[in-house]
Amino acid sequence: MVMREPFVVALTLVAALTATGCAGKLRLNSAQMCQAHGGTYNASTKTCTYQPSTRTAKQTCEAHGGYYEPTLDVCEIGRD
């Protein structure tokens, strides 16, 4: 799995804030989230293709413990 620096930084920040009790929401663009995991994002079908399988943006988001908002095509990770 390929992790890109911005995604790693974001997850590190969330972990640090969670540990200190200051966590809020993190909103990730579905295309960036897909690409950070080595996938290719198709905006028209809202799917992320990995070798050898395809996952929806919702499946990828939920795998990270997030809530997927299909209208905005974003993933929210964290608590209110």
N, CA, C and O of each residue as an XYZ file, in Angstrom:
320
protein
N       0.839     -1.161      0.000
C       0.000      0.000      0.000
C       0.894      1.236      0.000
O       1.814      1.340      0.811
N       0.629      2.154     -0.890
C       1.411      3.370     -1.003
C       0.724      4.468     -0.204
O      -0.461      4.736     -0.408
N       1.456      5.104      0.702
C       0.902      6.199      1.495
C       1.625      7.481      1.089
O       2.855      7.519      1.058
N       0.888      8.492      0.790
C       1.493      9.767      0.425
C       1.570     10.663      1.654
O       0.765     10.532      2.577
N       2.529     11.562      1.663
C       2.825     12.396      2.809
C       1.632     13.175      3.361
O       1.433     13.146      4.576
N       0.816     13.877      2.547
C      -0.295     14.637      3.131
C      -1.277     13.754      3.898
O      -1.782     14.150      4.949
N      -1.541     12.585      3.384
C      -2.470     11.672      4.057
C      -1.870     11.194      5.374
O      -2.574     11.123      6.382
N      -0.583     10.865      5.380
C       0.091     10.414      6.589
C       0.091     11.531      7.630
O      -0.156     11.280      8.810
N       0.364     12.748      7.204
C       0.359     13.890      8.115
C      -1.024     14.086      8.710
O      -1.154     14.323      9.911
N      -2.058     13.989      7.886
C      -3.428     14.159      8.369
C      -3.782     13.092      9.397
O      -4.355     13.400     10.442
N      -3.446     11.849      9.109
C      -3.754     10.776     10.058
C      -2.952     10.916     11.347
O      -3.467     10.625     12.427
N      -1.715     11.353     11.251
C      -0.892     11.576     12.432
C      -1.491     12.683     13.291
O      -1.528     12.576     14.517
N      -1.960     13.746     12.643
C      -2.585     14.848     13.364
C      -3.849     14.385     14.072
O      -4.071     14.734     15.232
N      -4.676     13.607     13.391
C      -5.901     13.084     14.006
C      -5.560     12.217     15.212
O      -6.196     12.332     16.260
N      -4.571     11.361     15.072
C      -4.169     10.496     16.186
C      -3.686     11.322     17.373
O      -4.026     11.023     18.518
N      -2.902     12.349     17.107
C      -2.396     13.202     18.176
C      -3.520     13.953     18.866
O      -3.550     14.049     20.093
N      -4.447     14.486     18.075
C      -5.568     15.216     18.665
C      -6.491     14.288     19.451
O      -7.023     14.673     20.492
N      -6.676     13.082     18.959
C      -7.506     12.110     19.661
C      -6.879     11.753     20.998
O      -7.577     11.637     22.006
N      -5.577     11.580     21.008
C      -4.872     11.222     22.238
C      -4.980     12.321     23.290
O      -4.971     12.037     24.488
N      -5.081     13.560     22.856
C      -5.184     14.675     23.802
C      -6.627     15.069     24.064
O      -6.879     15.983     24.850
N      -7.575     14.406     23.427
C      -8.988     14.705     23.647
C      -9.485     15.906     22.880
O     -10.549     16.430     23.209
N      -8.773     16.363     21.882
C      -9.144     17.563     21.132
C      -9.601     17.252     19.711
O      -9.625     18.139     18.858
N      -9.950     16.038     19.461
C     -10.258     15.651     18.082
C     -11.583     16.232     17.628
O     -12.534     16.340     18.402
N     -11.624     16.596     16.382
C     -12.835     17.028     15.721
C     -13.029     16.143     14.521
O     -12.706     14.956     14.557
N     -13.551     16.706     13.466
C     -13.743     15.943     12.238
C     -12.600     16.213     11.285
O     -11.990     17.282     11.284
N     -12.338     15.216     10.484
C     -11.382     15.347      9.397
C     -12.143     15.050      8.128
O     -12.745     13.983      8.010
N     -12.134     15.948      7.189
C     -12.847     15.753      5.928
C     -11.828     15.530      4.831
O     -10.966     16.372      4.580
N     -11.941     14.363      4.172
C     -11.006     14.001      3.114
C     -11.715     13.953      1.775
O     -12.823     13.425      1.672
N     -11.087     14.497      0.761
C     -11.582     14.390     -0.601
C     -11.435     12.939     -1.033
O     -10.369     12.346     -0.862
N     -12.493     12.363     -1.590
C     -12.466     10.942     -1.957
C     -11.375     10.611     -2.960
O     -10.750      9.555     -2.862
N     -11.135     11.485     -3.918
C     -10.088     11.235     -4.913
C      -8.714     11.201     -4.252
O      -7.902     10.326     -4.554
N      -8.451     12.138     -3.361
C      -7.158     12.176     -2.680
C      -6.981     10.963     -1.776
O      -5.890     10.400     -1.695
N      -8.060     10.559     -1.093
C      -7.999      9.401     -0.214
C      -7.685      8.140     -1.021
O      -6.879      7.308     -0.605
N      -8.331      8.013     -2.173
C      -8.106      6.863     -3.047
C      -6.661      6.839     -3.545
O      -5.983      5.814     -3.466
N      -6.206      7.966     -4.054
C      -4.850      8.050     -4.598
C      -3.799      7.821     -3.522
O      -2.736      7.271     -3.807
N      -4.079      8.235     -2.291
C      -3.139      8.035     -1.196
C      -2.926      6.556     -0.903
O      -1.897      6.164     -0.352
N      -3.904      5.741     -1.275
C      -3.795      4.302     -1.065
C      -3.401      3.571     -2.334
O      -3.512      2.347     -2.404
N      -2.945      4.299     -3.331
C      -2.468      3.672     -4.548
C      -3.551      3.321     -5.539
O      -3.311      2.560     -6.477
N      -4.743      3.863     -5.348
C      -5.841      3.574     -6.257
C      -6.025      4.641     -7.312
O      -5.358      5.675     -7.298
N      -6.942      4.375     -8.229
C      -7.323      5.320     -9.269
C      -8.796      5.651     -9.058
O      -9.641      4.756     -9.061
N      -9.106      6.931     -8.875
C     -10.472      7.343     -8.560
C     -11.246      7.712     -9.816
O     -10.735      8.420    -10.683
N     -12.489      7.225     -9.910
C     -13.395      7.553    -11.004
C     -14.530      8.377    -10.410
O     -15.396      7.838     -9.721
N     -14.528      9.690    -10.674
C     -15.519     10.590    -10.079
C     -16.933     10.332    -10.577
O     -17.891     10.554     -9.837
N     -17.085      9.873    -11.801
C     -18.435      9.657    -12.333
C     -19.127      8.475    -11.662
O     -20.344      8.506    -11.475
N     -18.388      7.444    -11.299
C     -18.984      6.294    -10.618
C     -18.699      6.296     -9.120
O     -19.204      5.451     -8.382
N     -17.878      7.261     -8.675
C     -17.470      7.393     -7.273
C     -16.906      6.081     -6.747
O     -17.310      5.582     -5.697
N     -15.961      5.537     -7.510
C     -15.289      4.302     -7.121
C     -13.780      4.478     -7.174
O     -13.248      5.284     -7.939
N     -13.115      3.703     -6.342
C     -11.656      3.690     -6.299
C     -11.206      2.307     -6.741
O     -11.602      1.303     -6.149
N     -10.389      2.254     -7.769
C      -9.922      0.978     -8.294
C      -8.523      0.689     -7.766
O      -7.586      1.462     -7.967
N      -8.412     -0.436     -7.091
C      -7.132     -0.939     -6.608
C      -6.822     -2.186     -7.411
O      -7.731     -2.802     -7.968
N      -5.605     -2.555     -7.478
C      -5.263     -3.815     -8.128
C      -5.402     -4.911     -7.104
O      -4.751     -4.801     -6.065
N      -6.151     -5.916     -7.280
C      -6.995     -6.264     -8.411
C      -8.484     -5.971     -8.190
O      -9.305     -6.506     -8.936
N      -8.876     -5.150     -7.206
C     -10.297     -4.972     -6.927
C     -10.712     -3.505     -6.966
O      -9.871     -2.606     -6.987
N     -12.021     -3.284     -6.975
C     -12.585     -1.938     -6.959
C     -13.421     -1.785     -5.703
O     -14.182     -2.683     -5.342
N     -13.279     -0.645     -5.039
C     -14.078     -0.316     -3.852
C     -14.786      1.000     -4.101
O     -14.271      1.862     -4.813
N     -15.957      1.156     -3.523
C     -16.637      2.443     -3.614
C     -15.970      3.408     -2.643
O     -15.266      2.996     -1.721
N     -16.204      4.691     -2.863
C     -15.673      5.700     -1.943
C     -16.239      5.457     -0.543
O     -15.536      5.634      0.453
N     -17.495      5.056     -0.469
C     -18.128      4.780      0.821
C     -17.424      3.627      1.532
O     -17.157      3.717      2.731
N     -17.121      2.554      0.820
C     -16.441      1.405      1.427
C     -15.064      1.797      1.953
O     -14.672      1.387      3.045
N     -14.336      2.586      1.179
C     -13.006      3.021      1.593
C     -13.092      3.901      2.831
O     -12.315      3.740      3.772
N     -14.038      4.829      2.824
C     -14.225      5.732      3.953
C     -14.587      4.951      5.216
O     -13.994      5.157      6.275
N     -15.560      4.059      5.095
C     -16.006      3.284      6.245
C     -14.912      2.366      6.769
O     -14.875      2.063      7.961
N     -14.024      1.922      5.892
C     -12.893      1.095      6.321
C     -11.956      1.871      7.238
O     -11.216      1.281      8.025
N     -11.993      3.209      7.132
C     -11.185      4.076      7.996
C     -11.983      4.573      9.190
O     -11.518      5.439      9.930
N     -13.189      4.028      9.384
C     -14.016      4.437     10.513
C     -14.725      5.747     10.287
O     -15.146      6.398     11.243
N     -14.865      6.149      9.035
C     -15.477      7.436      8.724
C     -16.908      7.331      8.248
O     -17.462      6.242      8.093
N     -17.489      8.498      8.020
C     -18.833      8.618      7.461
C     -18.700      9.235      6.078
O     -18.100     10.299      5.925
N     -19.254      8.577      5.078
C     -19.174      9.062      3.708
C     -20.400      9.892      3.373
O     -21.529      9.436      3.559
N     -20.190     11.111      2.877
C     -21.265     11.998      2.435
C     -21.267     11.987      0.912
O     -20.414     12.618      0.289
N     -22.230     11.267      0.296
C     -22.216     11.105     -1.162
C     -22.484     12.391     -1.945
O     -21.952     12.555     -3.043
N     -23.285     13.295     -1.414
C     -23.582     14.527     -2.135
C     -22.333     15.381     -2.308
O     -22.095     15.937     -3.380
N     -21.540     15.482     -1.247
C     -20.303     16.270     -1.293
C     -19.108     15.438     -1.745
O     -18.053     15.984     -2.067
N     -19.275     14.119     -1.768
C     -18.213     13.191     -2.129
C     -16.995     13.382     -1.229
O     -15.868     13.531     -1.701
N     -17.255     13.374      0.098
C     -16.188     13.517      1.090
C     -16.360     12.464      2.178
O     -17.443     11.908      2.363
N     -15.288     12.208      2.879
C     -15.276     11.288      4.005
C     -14.960     12.083      5.259
O     -13.980     12.827      5.300
N     -15.797     11.925      6.291
C     -15.547     12.583      7.574
C     -15.106     11.528      8.563
O     -15.795     10.532      8.787
N     -13.938     11.763      9.155
C     -13.383     10.843     10.133
C     -13.240     11.610     11.448
O     -12.661     12.696     11.476
N     -13.752     11.062     12.501
C     -13.634     11.694     13.819
C     -14.979     11.854     14.450
O     -15.979     11.317     13.973
N     -14.997     12.583     15.505
C     -16.243     12.762     16.259
C     -16.724     14.192     16.147
O     -15.976     15.097     15.775
N     -18.003     14.375     16.482
C     -18.595     15.733     16.460
C     -18.116     16.552     17.609
O     -18.508     17.711     17.747
